[in-house]
């Protein structure tokens, strides 16, 4: 398989990696996973995943992480609002605070240190049109774009901690 530098030169796009779908060995899927892992750890700004199975798995993993994050934020926010609106009805705000804590904890344990959590699926047609996807043989490659998730983590942590402190 080509190195990332060779792929970047070929595409003439800085900091882009392609996980190519080349079945040249018995454990090709593991080779694809290794290539993706190298690209994630290298912190490439754009990763194009051609193998459909690996792309689908990666997209699902990112979707579950996003769902956990959003659940933590919305449940925490709901807990805070319900505690302010109905201060005598803790049976509304405490379960929401617990859900926020549970999902934030699960996200922290399972996703926070995974390099894949720094990426989101690129779905914006204008951004996709700038990539040379027409040169690829795969009909539906998965495109990952690196995003700064610092604000996102701060919001989700502060919301959960605030909800739990109100419930306590």
Secondary structure, 3 states (H helix, E strand, C coil): CCCHHHHHHHHCCCCEEEECCCCCCCCHHHHHHHHHHHHHHHCCCEEEECCHHHHHHHHHHHHHHHHHHHHHHHHHHHHHHHHHHCCCCHHHHHHHHHHHHHHHHHHHHHCCCCHHHHEEECCCHHHHHCCCHHHCCCCCCEEEEECCCHHHHHHHHHHHHHHHHHHC
